[in-house]
Amino acid sequence: MGRTQWGTTNLGIKSSLYNSCFRARSSLSTCNLSLSDYIRKNTIPPLYDGNTGTTNDSFDTYVYNQGYVYGIKLQNSSPARGTSSMRLGFTQIASSSTSGGTIGDNINIISNDYSFVNIRYTMSGGATFNGWRTSPFGGTTITTSTSYNAYYTDSNIIARSIWYASTSAASPPRSVDNLGYFAPSAGGACFSFQTDAVYFNGSSALSAPAIYNASTGPTYSPSGYYSNGLQYRQWGGSSWSGTINFCLF
């Protein structure tokens, strides 16, 4: 659970502030039930937007009829391939780039002040962000957005205490080769009526799983016949059609 309602009745320090949702998110089985610490913005656990002063810690001002208090813990991937962060408005309130690092454990947000928290993931080293998921070992994808506004009404805020970042390592750099190319026939490719630069992963273009039109990106080479001068192969536009054959001279 990620949120608790702050209405007008039954407001208690344990039940409303250090509630079961907060204790699950922060991994605290027991807490020092301090009203002053909880309601302040600049102490742990920080409350956004709680009291920024040193006096007047009041239920009437900061808790009574304030909507909901909510939050979410974010866990980085292991190994870490980027930085997870949380923002309220234009202000970053937490971030982590460590392997398996967590943020948001102790952060509480008042829905009347902030209806959503912006959750971001910034990749590094050309890696791929697969999304936020419900389990560190796969689970259900919550969102694949690298900048997601998680509202206090979001079902994955209401029902969950933690989101897990899923990432993939960067693909190895592609090699490049100039192959004879002719769309209509193998003969034209073998005799190099046209030469095309193709990009690929592996030891040779004709035996690679796929060929691309650039060193990065998902766009494949155009369909047709490709040849290295001795052998040729037909490319279907997204996969090979058949095996490698020898050119006939």
PyRosetta script that sets phi, psi and omega in degrees:
from pyrosetta import init, pose_from_sequence

init()
pose = pose_from_sequence("MGRTQWGTTNLGIKSSLYNSCFRARSSLSTCNLSLSDYIRKNTIPPLYDGNTGTTNDSFDTYVYNQGYVYGIKLQNSSPARGTSSMRLGFTQIASSSTSGGTIGDNINIISNDYSFVNIRYTMSGGATFNGWRTSPFGGTTITTSTSYNAYYTDSNIIARSIWYASTSAASPPRSVDNLGYFAPSAGGACFSFQTDAVYFNGSSALSAPAIYNASTGPTYSPSGYYSNGLQYRQWGGSSWSGTINFCLF")
pose.set_psi(1, 142.2)
pose.set_omega(1, -175.9)
pose.set_phi(2, -121.9)
pose.set_psi(2, 0.6)
pose.set_omega(2, -180.0)
pose.set_phi(3, -148.9)
pose.set_psi(3, 157.3)
pose.set_omega(3, 177.4)
pose.set_phi(4, -138.6)
pose.set_psi(4, 137.6)
pose.set_omega(4, -177.6)
pose.set_phi(5, -78.5)
pose.set_psi(5, 137.2)
pose.set_omega(5, 172.2)
pose.set_phi(6, -111.1)
pose.set_psi(6, 95.0)
pose.set_omega(6, -179.6)
pose.set_phi(7, -96.9)
pose.set_psi(7, -135.0)
pose.set_omega(7, -176.3)
pose.set_phi(8, -118.1)
pose.set_psi(8, -4.6)
pose.set_omega(8, -178.9)
pose.set_phi(9, -134.7)
pose.set_psi(9, 161.8)
pose.set_omega(9, 175.3)
pose.set_phi(10, 54.5)
pose.set_psi(10, 42.8)
pose.set_omega(10, 179.3)
pose.set_phi(11, -93.7)
pose.set_psi(11, 109.6)
pose.set_omega(11, -179.7)
pose.set_phi(12, -122.6)
pose.set_psi(12, 156.4)
pose.set_omega(12, -179.9)
pose.set_phi(13, -61.2)
pose.set_psi(13, -43.3)
pose.set_omega(13, -178.4)
pose.set_phi(14, -78.5)
pose.set_psi(14, -45.1)
pose.set_omega(14, -174.1)
pose.set_phi(15, -76.5)
pose.set_psi(15, -32.5)
pose.set_omega(15, -175.0)
pose.set_phi(16, -102.5)
pose.set_psi(16, -37.3)
pose.set_omega(16, -178.2)
pose.set_phi(17, -91.6)
pose.set_psi(17, -68.6)
pose.set_omega(17, 179.3)
pose.set_phi(18, -86.9)
pose.set_psi(18, 56.7)
pose.set_omega(18, -173.4)
pose.set_phi(19, -75.5)
pose.set_psi(19, 172.4)
pose.set_omega(19, -176.2)
pose.set_phi(20, -63.7)
pose.set_psi(20, -32.4)
pose.set_omega(20, 178.1)
pose.set_phi(21, -64.3)
pose.set_psi(21, -45.5)
pose.set_omega(21, 179.0)
pose.set_phi(22, -64.9)
pose.set_psi(22, -42.5)
pose.set_omega(22, -178.4)
pose.set_phi(23, -64.6)
pose.set_psi(23, -36.9)
pose.set_omega(23, 177.9)
pose.set_phi(24, -67.6)
pose.set_psi(24, -41.1)
pose.set_omega(24, -178.5)
pose.set_phi(25, -69.0)
pose.set_psi(25, -37.9)
pose.set_omega(25, -177.2)
pose.set_phi(26, -91.0)
pose.set_psi(26, -0.1)
pose.set_omega(26, 179.3)
pose.set_phi(27, 60.0)
pose.set_psi(27, 34.1)
pose.set_omega(27, 178.6)
pose.set_phi(28, -106.7)
pose.set_psi(28, 117.8)
pose.set_omega(28, 176.0)
pose.set_phi(29, -81.2)
pose.set_psi(29, -30.1)
pose.set_omega(29, 175.4)
pose.set_phi(30, -132.3)
pose.set_psi(30, 152.1)
pose.set_omega(30, -178.0)
pose.set_phi(31, -137.3)
pose.set_psi(31, 152.5)
pose.set_omega(31, 167.8)
pose.set_phi(32, -79.6)
pose.set_psi(32, 104.8)
pose.set_omega(32, -170.9)
pose.set_phi(33, -78.4)
pose.set_psi(33, 81.7)
pose.set_omega(33, -177.6)
pose.set_phi(34, -107.3)
pose.set_psi(34, 114.8)
pose.set_omega(34, 176.6)
pose.set_phi(35, -61.7)
pose.set_psi(35, -43.3)
pose.set_omega(35, -178.0)
pose.set_phi(36, -61.6)
pose.set_psi(36, -46.3)
pose.set_omega(36, -179.4)
pose.set_phi(37, -64.4)
pose.set_psi(37, -41.7)
pose.set_omega(37, -174.8)
pose.set_phi(38, -67.8)
pose.set_psi(38, -44.4)
pose.set_omega(38, -171.5)
pose.set_phi(39, -76.9)
pose.set_psi(39, -15.2)
pose.set_omega(39, -179.2)
pose.set_phi(40, -81.4)
pose.set_psi(40, 145.0)
pose.set_omega(40, 179.7)
pose.set_phi(41, -77.3)
pose.set_psi(41, -29.2)
pose.set_omega(41, -171.3)
pose.set_phi(42, -105.4)
pose.set_psi(42, 18.7)
pose.set_omega(42, 174.6)
pose.set_phi(43, -123.9)
pose.set_psi(43, 169.9)
pose.set_omega(43, 178.3)
pose.set_phi(44, -97.1)
pose.set_psi(44, 126.2)
pose.set_omega(44, 0.7)
pose.set_phi(45, -81.1)
pose.set_psi(45, 135.1)
pose.set_omega(45, -179.4)
pose.set_phi(46, -71.8)
pose.set_psi(46, 140.7)
pose.set_omega(46, 178.1)
pose.set_phi(47, -114.8)
pose.set_psi(47, 123.3)
pose.set_omega(47, 179.1)
pose.set_phi(48, -106.8)
pose.set_psi(48, 116.0)
pose.set_omega(48, -4.4)
pose.set_phi(49, -107.5)
pose.set_psi(49, 108.9)
pose.set_omega(49, 179.6)
pose.set_phi(50, -92.2)
pose.set_psi(50, -163.6)
pose.set_omega(50, -177.8)
pose.set_phi(51, -69.9)
pose.set_psi(51, 126.7)
pose.set_omega(51, 177.9)
pose.set_phi(52, -98.1)
pose.set_psi(52, -1.6)
pose.set_omega(52, 178.8)
pose.set_phi(53, -95.1)
pose.set_psi(53, -160.1)
pose.set_omega(53, -178.0)
pose.set_phi(54, -119.0)
pose.set_psi(54, -1.9)
pose.set_omega(54, -179.7)
pose.set_phi(55, -135.3)
pose.set_psi(55, 179.5)
pose.set_omega(55, 174.6)
pose.set_phi(56, 60.5)
pose.set_psi(56, 47.4)
pose.set_omega(56, 173.8)
pose.set_phi(57, -80.2)
pose.set_psi(57, 99.5)
pose.set_omega(57, -168.4)
pose.set_phi(58, -122.8)
pose.set_psi(58, 132.1)
pose.set_omega(58, 172.0)
pose.set_phi(59, -60.5)
pose.set_psi(59, -40.8)
pose.set_omega(59, -177.3)
pose.set_phi(60, -58.3)
pose.set_psi(60, -38.5)
pose.set_omega(60, -175.3)
pose.set_phi(61, -83.3)
pose.set_psi(61, -43.0)
pose.set_omega(61, -167.7)
pose.set_phi(62, -109.4)
pose.set_psi(62, -13.3)
pose.set_omega(62, -175.7)
pose.set_phi(63, -121.9)
pose.set_psi(63, -45.6)
pose.set_omega(63, -173.6)
pose.set_phi(64, -57.2)
pose.set_psi(64, 119.9)
pose.set_omega(64, 173.5)
pose.set_phi(65, 55.6)
pose.set_psi(65, 40.4)
pose.set_omega(65, -178.6)
pose.set_phi(66, -98.8)
pose.set_psi(66, 13.8)
pose.set_omega(66, 178.3)
pose.set_phi(67, 89.7)
pose.set_psi(67, -108.7)
pose.set_omega(67, -179.7)
pose.set_phi(68, -132.3)
pose.set_psi(68, 152.7)
pose.set_omega(68, 165.6)
pose.set_phi(69, -107.8)
pose.set_psi(69, 131.9)
pose.set_omega(69, -174.7)
pose.set_phi(70, -145.4)
pose.set_psi(70, 170.3)
pose.set_omega(70, 178.0)
pose.set_phi(71, -178.8)
pose.set_psi(71, 173.9)
pose.set_omega(71, 178.7)
pose.set_phi(72, -152.9)
pose.set_psi(72, 141.6)
pose.set_omega(72, 173.3)
pose.set_phi(73, -93.9)
pose.set_psi(73, 135.6)
pose.set_omega(73, 177.3)
pose.set_phi(74, -114.1)
pose.set_psi(74, 130.4)
pose.set_omega(74, 177.7)
pose.set_phi(75, -114.3)
pose.set_psi(75, 127.2)
pose.set_omega(75, 179.9)
pose.set_phi(76, -70.5)
pose.set_psi(76, 160.7)
pose.set_omega(76, 178.6)
pose.set_phi(77, -71.0)
pose.set_psi(77, 162.7)
pose.set_omega(77, 177.9)
pose.set_phi(78, -132.0)
pose.set_psi(78, 110.7)
pose.set_omega(78, 2.5)
pose.set_phi(79, -71.6)
pose.set_psi(79, 156.5)
pose.set_omega(79, 179.1)
pose.set_phi(80, -73.1)
pose.set_psi(80, 134.3)
pose.set_omega(80, 177.9)
pose.set_phi(81, -124.6)
pose.set_psi(81, 21.7)
pose.set_omega(81, -180.0)
pose.set_phi(82, 172.9)
pose.set_psi(82, -164.9)
pose.set_omega(82, -175.4)
pose.set_phi(83, -123.3)
pose.set_psi(83, 127.1)
pose.set_omega(83, 172.6)
pose.set_phi(84, -94.1)
pose.set_psi(84, 144.6)
pose.set_omega(84, -178.8)
pose.set_phi(85, -151.7)
pose.set_psi(85, 160.8)
pose.set_omega(85, 178.0)
pose.set_phi(86, -128.4)
pose.set_psi(86, 139.6)
pose.set_omega(86, 179.3)
pose.set_phi(87, -132.5)
pose.set_psi(87, 143.0)
pose.set_omega(87, 169.5)
pose.set_phi(88, -119.1)
pose.set_psi(88, 116.0)
pose.set_omega(88, -172.2)
pose.set_phi(89, 63.3)
pose.set_psi(89, -126.7)
pose.set_omega(89, 179.6)
pose.set_phi(90, -98.0)
pose.set_psi(90, 6.5)
pose.set_omega(90, -174.1)
pose.set_phi(91, -105.1)
pose.set_psi(91, 125.0)
pose.set_omega(91, 172.7)
pose.set_phi(92, -78.6)
pose.set_psi(92, 126.3)
pose.set_omega(92, -176.0)
pose.set_phi(93, -107.2)
pose.set_psi(93, -13.4)
pose.set_omega(93, 178.2)
pose.set_phi(94, -166.0)
pose.set_psi(94, 151.0)
pose.set_omega(94, 175.4)
pose.set_phi(95, -158.6)
pose.set_psi(95, 157.1)
pose.set_omega(95, 176.6)
pose.set_phi(96, -154.2)
pose.set_psi(96, 134.8)
pose.set_omega(96, 175.2)
pose.set_phi(97, -120.6)
pose.set_psi(97, 14.1)
pose.set_omega(97, -179.3)
pose.set_phi(98, -88.2)
pose.set_psi(98, 155.5)
pose.set_omega(98, -179.2)
pose.set_phi(99, -66.1)
pose.set_psi(99, 118.6)
pose.set_omega(99, -179.1)
pose.set_phi(100, 70.9)
pose.set_psi(100, 10.5)
pose.set_omega(100, -178.5)
pose.set_phi(101, -67.3)
pose.set_psi(101, 148.3)
pose.set_omega(101, -179.0)
pose.set_phi(102, -118.3)
pose.set_psi(102, 149.9)
pose.set_omega(102, 172.1)
pose.set_phi(103, -136.4)
pose.set_psi(103, 160.5)
pose.set_omega(103, 178.0)
pose.set_phi(104, 85.2)
pose.set_psi(104, -1.0)
pose.set_omega(104, -177.0)
pose.set_phi(105, -52.6)
pose.set_psi(105, -44.3)
pose.set_omega(105, -173.5)
pose.set_phi(106, -111.0)
pose.set_psi(106, 3.9)
pose.set_omega(106, -174.9)
pose.set_phi(107, -85.1)
pose.set_psi(107, 129.5)
pose.set_omega(107, 176.9)
pose.set_phi(108, -120.0)
pose.set_psi(108, 140.7)
pose.set_omega(108, -173.5)
pose.set_phi(109, -128.7)
pose.set_psi(109, 133.8)
pose.set_omega(109, 178.1)
pose.set_phi(110, -89.2)
pose.set_psi(110, 124.7)
pose.set_omega(110, -175.2)
pose.set_phi(111, -65.8)
pose.set_psi(111, -29.6)
pose.set_omega(111, 178.0)
pose.set_phi(112, -67.6)
pose.set_psi(112, -21.9)
pose.set_omega(112, 177.3)
pose.set_phi(113, -93.7)
pose.set_psi(113, -41.6)
pose.set_omega(113, -179.4)
pose.set_phi(114, -136.8)
pose.set_psi(114, 112.4)
pose.set_omega(114, -178.9)
pose.set_phi(115, -77.0)
pose.set_psi(115, -15.3)
pose.set_omega(115, 177.5)
pose.set_phi(116, -149.8)
pose.set_psi(116, 157.2)
pose.set_omega(116, 171.3)
pose.set_phi(117, -113.5)
pose.set_psi(117, 133.3)
pose.set_omega(117, 179.3)
pose.set_phi(118, -85.5)
pose.set_psi(118, 121.8)
pose.set_omega(118, -177.5)
pose.set_phi(119, -109.0)
pose.set_psi(119, 124.7)
pose.set_omega(119, -175.0)
pose.set_phi(120, -125.0)
pose.set_psi(120, 154.7)
pose.set_omega(120, 169.9)
pose.set_phi(121, -138.0)
pose.set_psi(121, 124.0)
pose.set_omega(121, -179.1)
pose.set_phi(122, -111.8)
pose.set_psi(122, 116.9)
pose.set_omega(122, -176.2)
pose.set_phi(123, -77.4)
pose.set_psi(123, 158.8)
pose.set_omega(123, 175.7)
pose.set_phi(124, -135.8)
pose.set_psi(124, 152.6)
pose.set_omega(124, 174.1)
pose.set_phi(125, 64.4)
pose.set_psi(125, 25.9)
pose.set_omega(125, 177.3)
pose.set_phi(126, 75.1)
pose.set_psi(126, 10.9)
pose.set_omega(126, 179.3)
pose.set_phi(127, -71.4)
pose.set_psi(127, 171.5)
pose.set_omega(127, -177.3)
pose.set_phi(128, -115.6)
pose.set_psi(128, 132.6)
pose.set_omega(128, 174.1)
pose.set_phi(129, -91.6)
pose.set_psi(129, 117.5)
pose.set_omega(129, -178.6)
pose.set_phi(130, -87.0)
pose.set_psi(130, -20.8)
pose.set_omega(130, 178.0)
pose.set_phi(131, 134.1)
pose.set_psi(131, 173.8)
pose.set_omega(131, 171.0)
pose.set_phi(132, -89.8)
pose.set_psi(132, 132.7)
pose.set_omega(132, -174.6)
pose.set_phi(133, -128.2)
pose.set_psi(133, 168.8)
pose.set_omega(133, -175.8)
pose.set_phi(134, -86.5)
pose.set_psi(134, -5.1)
pose.set_omega(134, -178.7)
pose.set_phi(135, -147.8)
pose.set_psi(135, 148.5)
pose.set_omega(135, 175.8)
pose.set_phi(136, -72.2)
pose.set_psi(136, -9.8)
pose.set_omega(136, -177.5)
pose.set_phi(137, -113.0)
pose.set_psi(137, 25.4)
pose.set_omega(137, 179.7)
pose.set_phi(138, 126.6)
pose.set_psi(138, -99.0)
pose.set_omega(138, 178.9)
pose.set_phi(139, 68.8)
pose.set_psi(139, -162.7)
pose.set_omega(139, -179.3)
pose.set_phi(140, -94.1)
pose.set_psi(140, 138.5)
pose.set_omega(140, 178.1)
pose.set_phi(141, -74.6)
pose.set_psi(141, 127.2)
pose.set_omega(141, 176.9)
pose.set_phi(142, -85.4)
pose.set_psi(142, -48.7)
pose.set_omega(142, 176.1)
pose.set_phi(143, -160.8)
pose.set_psi(143, 150.5)
pose.set_omega(143, 174.7)
pose.set_phi(144, -103.7)
pose.set_psi(144, 3.6)
pose.set_omega(144, -178.7)
pose.set_phi(145, -72.3)
pose.set_psi(145, 139.4)
pose.set_omega(145, 175.8)
pose.set_phi(146, -85.8)
pose.set_psi(146, -4.3)
pose.set_omega(146, 175.1)
pose.set_phi(147, -145.8)
pose.set_psi(147, 97.6)
pose.set_omega(147, -169.5)
pose.set_phi(148, -120.9)
pose.set_psi(148, 130.2)
pose.set_omega(148, 175.8)
pose.set_phi(149, -89.6)
pose.set_psi(149, 107.2)
pose.set_omega(149, -179.0)
pose.set_phi(150, -94.6)
pose.set_psi(150, 103.3)
pose.set_omega(150, -179.2)
pose.set_phi(151, -77.4)
pose.set_psi(151, 156.2)
pose.set_omega(151, 179.8)
pose.set_phi(152, -65.9)
pose.set_psi(152, -14.6)
pose.set_omega(152, 176.3)
pose.set_phi(153, -90.5)
pose.set_psi(153, -4.5)
pose.set_omega(153, -179.3)
pose.set_phi(154, -62.9)
pose.set_psi(154, 130.9)
pose.set_omega(154, -177.8)
pose.set_phi(155, -60.5)
pose.set_psi(155, -29.7)
pose.set_omega(155, -179.9)
pose.set_phi(156, -83.4)
pose.set_psi(156, -10.1)
pose.set_omega(156, 166.7)
pose.set_phi(157, -84.0)
pose.set_psi(157, -43.8)
pose.set_omega(157, -177.3)
pose.set_phi(158, -65.1)
pose.set_psi(158, -43.4)
pose.set_omega(158, -169.3)
pose.set_phi(159, -95.1)
pose.set_psi(159, -12.4)
pose.set_omega(159, -172.1)
pose.set_phi(160, -127.2)
pose.set_psi(160, 152.9)
pose.set_omega(160, 178.0)
pose.set_phi(161, -102.2)
pose.set_psi(161, -20.2)
pose.set_omega(161, -173.7)
pose.set_phi(162, -147.4)
pose.set_psi(162, 140.0)
pose.set_omega(162, 172.0)
pose.set_phi(163, -115.1)
pose.set_psi(163, 144.8)
pose.set_omega(163, -176.1)
pose.set_phi(164, -115.2)
pose.set_psi(164, 130.6)
pose.set_omega(164, 176.6)
pose.set_phi(165, -77.4)
pose.set_psi(165, 133.9)
pose.set_omega(165, 175.7)
pose.set_phi(166, -115.4)
pose.set_psi(166, 124.5)
pose.set_omega(166, -178.3)
pose.set_phi(167, -133.4)
pose.set_psi(167, 162.6)
pose.set_omega(167, 176.4)
pose.set_phi(168, -129.7)
pose.set_psi(168, 146.4)
pose.set_omega(168, 179.6)
pose.set_phi(169, -66.4)
pose.set_psi(169, 154.4)
pose.set_omega(169, 178.3)
pose.set_phi(170, -64.2)
pose.set_psi(170, 142.5)
pose.set_omega(170, 176.7)
pose.set_phi(171, -67.5)
pose.set_psi(171, 149.3)
pose.set_omega(171, 177.7)
pose.set_phi(172, -62.7)
pose.set_psi(172, 151.9)
pose.set_omega(172, -179.1)
pose.set_phi(173, -62.0)
pose.set_psi(173, 144.1)
pose.set_omega(173, -179.3)
pose.set_phi(174, -81.4)
pose.set_psi(174, 144.5)
pose.set_omega(174, 170.9)
pose.set_phi(175, -87.5)
pose.set_psi(175, 166.3)
pose.set_omega(175, 179.8)
pose.set_phi(176, -130.7)
pose.set_psi(176, 144.6)
pose.set_omega(176, 176.6)
pose.set_phi(177, -146.4)
pose.set_psi(177, 150.3)
pose.set_omega(177, 175.7)
pose.set_phi(178, -99.7)
pose.set_psi(178, 115.7)
pose.set_omega(178, -177.7)
pose.set_phi(179, -114.5)
pose.set_psi(179, 148.5)
pose.set_omega(179, 170.0)
pose.set_phi(180, -65.2)
pose.set_psi(180, 137.3)
pose.set_omega(180, -176.2)
pose.set_phi(181, -136.4)
pose.set_psi(181, 134.4)
pose.set_omega(181, 172.7)
pose.set_phi(182, -154.2)
pose.set_psi(182, 119.8)
pose.set_omega(182, -174.4)
pose.set_phi(183, -64.8)
pose.set_psi(183, -41.7)
pose.set_omega(183, -172.8)
pose.set_phi(184, -75.2)
pose.set_psi(184, -32.0)
pose.set_omega(184, -170.7)
pose.set_phi(185, -151.7)
pose.set_psi(185, 158.6)
pose.set_omega(185, 177.0)
pose.set_phi(186, -69.6)
pose.set_psi(186, -36.1)
pose.set_omega(186, -179.0)
pose.set_phi(187, -59.4)
pose.set_psi(187, -43.0)
pose.set_omega(187, 178.8)
pose.set_phi(188, -62.3)
pose.set_psi(188, -37.5)
pose.set_omega(188, 178.0)
pose.set_phi(189, -69.2)
pose.set_psi(189, -42.4)
pose.set_omega(189, -179.1)
pose.set_phi(190, -64.2)
pose.set_psi(190, -35.5)
pose.set_omega(190, 179.0)
pose.set_phi(191, -92.0)
pose.set_psi(191, 9.3)
pose.set_omega(191, 172.4)
pose.set_phi(192, 53.5)
pose.set_psi(192, 53.4)
pose.set_omega(192, 173.8)
pose.set_phi(193, -62.1)
pose.set_psi(193, -25.9)
pose.set_omega(193, 177.8)
pose.set_phi(194, -149.5)
pose.set_psi(194, 142.8)
pose.set_omega(194, 178.6)
pose.set_phi(195, -114.2)
pose.set_psi(195, 130.5)
pose.set_omega(195, 179.2)
pose.set_phi(196, -122.8)
pose.set_psi(196, 142.5)
pose.set_omega(196, 171.8)
pose.set_phi(197, -83.2)
pose.set_psi(197, 125.7)
pose.set_omega(197, 177.6)
pose.set_phi(198, -121.5)
pose.set_psi(198, 145.9)
pose.set_omega(198, -178.6)
pose.set_phi(199, -114.4)
pose.set_psi(199, 142.3)
pose.set_omega(199, -171.5)
pose.set_phi(200, -157.9)
pose.set_psi(200, 163.1)
pose.set_omega(200, 171.1)
pose.set_phi(201, -109.4)
pose.set_psi(201, 132.3)
pose.set_omega(201, -179.1)
pose.set_phi(202, 126.3)
pose.set_psi(202, -166.9)
pose.set_omega(202, -174.6)
pose.set_phi(203, -87.9)
pose.set_psi(203, -25.5)
pose.set_omega(203, 178.6)
pose.set_phi(204, -150.9)
pose.set_psi(204, 154.1)
pose.set_omega(204, -176.3)
pose.set_phi(205, -65.5)
pose.set_psi(205, -43.8)
pose.set_omega(205, -175.2)
pose.set_phi(206, -69.2)
pose.set_psi(206, -23.1)
pose.set_omega(206, 179.3)
pose.set_phi(207, -103.0)
pose.set_psi(207, 0.6)
pose.set_omega(207, -179.8)
pose.set_phi(208, -70.6)
pose.set_psi(208, 155.0)
pose.set_omega(208, 177.7)
pose.set_phi(209, -60.9)
pose.set_psi(209, -32.8)
pose.set_omega(209, -179.3)
pose.set_phi(210, -156.9)
pose.set_psi(210, 160.3)
pose.set_omega(210, 175.3)
pose.set_phi(211, -124.2)
pose.set_psi(211, 143.9)
pose.set_omega(211, -173.4)
pose.set_phi(212, -125.8)
pose.set_psi(212, 164.0)
pose.set_omega(212, -178.5)
pose.set_phi(213, -94.2)
pose.set_psi(213, 2.2)
pose.set_omega(213, -179.9)
pose.set_phi(214, -152.4)
pose.set_psi(214, 164.9)
pose.set_omega(214, -178.3)
pose.set_phi(215, -70.1)
pose.set_psi(215, -22.9)
pose.set_omega(215, 175.4)
pose.set_phi(216, -136.5)
pose.set_psi(216, 165.4)
pose.set_omega(216, 177.2)
pose.set_phi(217, 98.7)
pose.set_psi(217, 166.4)
pose.set_omega(217, -172.9)
pose.set_phi(218, -94.2)
pose.set_psi(218, 0.2)
pose.set_omega(218, -172.7)
pose.set_phi(219, -79.8)
pose.set_psi(219, 122.6)
pose.set_omega(219, -179.8)
pose.set_phi(220, -77.8)
pose.set_psi(220, 163.7)
pose.set_omega(220, 171.8)
pose.set_phi(221, -68.1)
pose.set_psi(221, 154.9)
pose.set_omega(221, -179.8)
pose.set_phi(222, -66.0)
pose.set_psi(222, 153.6)
pose.set_omega(222, -179.2)
pose.set_phi(223, -68.7)
pose.set_psi(223, 153.8)
pose.set_omega(223, 179.9)
pose.set_phi(224, 145.2)
pose.set_psi(224, -164.2)
pose.set_omega(224, -178.7)
pose.set_phi(225, -102.4)
pose.set_psi(225, 137.7)
pose.set_omega(225, 179.5)
pose.set_phi(226, -125.5)
pose.set_psi(226, 143.6)
pose.set_omega(226, -176.9)
pose.set_phi(227, -143.7)
pose.set_psi(227, 144.4)
pose.set_omega(227, 173.4)
pose.set_phi(228, -96.0)
pose.set_psi(228, 9.6)
pose.set_omega(228, 180.0)
pose.set_phi(229, 101.6)
pose.set_psi(229, -27.6)
pose.set_omega(229, 176.7)
pose.set_phi(230, -111.0)
pose.set_psi(230, -33.6)
pose.set_omega(230, -177.6)
pose.set_phi(231, -130.0)
pose.set_psi(231, 162.1)
pose.set_omega(231, 177.5)
pose.set_phi(232, -141.7)
pose.set_psi(232, 164.1)
pose.set_omega(232, 176.3)
pose.set_phi(233, -155.5)
pose.set_psi(233, 146.7)
pose.set_omega(233, -179.4)
pose.set_phi(234, -93.0)
pose.set_psi(234, 127.5)
pose.set_omega(234, 178.8)
pose.set_phi(235, -105.3)
pose.set_psi(235, 128.2)
pose.set_omega(235, -175.0)
pose.set_phi(236, -89.4)
pose.set_psi(236, 1.1)
pose.set_omega(236, -180.0)
pose.set_phi(237, 107.3)
pose.set_psi(237, -26.3)
pose.set_omega(237, 175.5)
pose.set_phi(238, -143.5)
pose.set_psi(238, -10.4)
pose.set_omega(238, 176.9)
pose.set_phi(239, -159.3)
pose.set_psi(239, 162.7)
pose.set_omega(239, 179.1)
pose.set_phi(240, -76.3)
pose.set_psi(240, 146.4)
pose.set_omega(240, 174.5)
pose.set_phi(241, -109.0)
pose.set_psi(241, 104.0)
pose.set_omega(241, 179.5)
pose.set_phi(242, 85.5)
pose.set_psi(242, -168.9)
pose.set_omega(242, -173.4)
pose.set_phi(243, -104.9)
pose.set_psi(243, 178.7)
pose.set_omega(243, 176.5)
pose.set_phi(244, -75.8)
pose.set_psi(244, 134.2)
pose.set_omega(244, 179.6)
pose.set_phi(245, -125.1)
pose.set_psi(245, 157.5)
pose.set_omega(245, 177.9)
pose.set_phi(246, -85.3)
pose.set_psi(246, 142.5)
pose.set_omega(246, 175.1)
pose.set_phi(247, -68.5)
pose.set_psi(247, 145.5)
pose.set_omega(247, 178.8)
pose.set_phi(248, -105.2)
pose.set_psi(248, 117.9)
pose.set_omega(248, -178.6)
pose.set_phi(249, -108.9)
pose.dump_pdb("model.pdb")
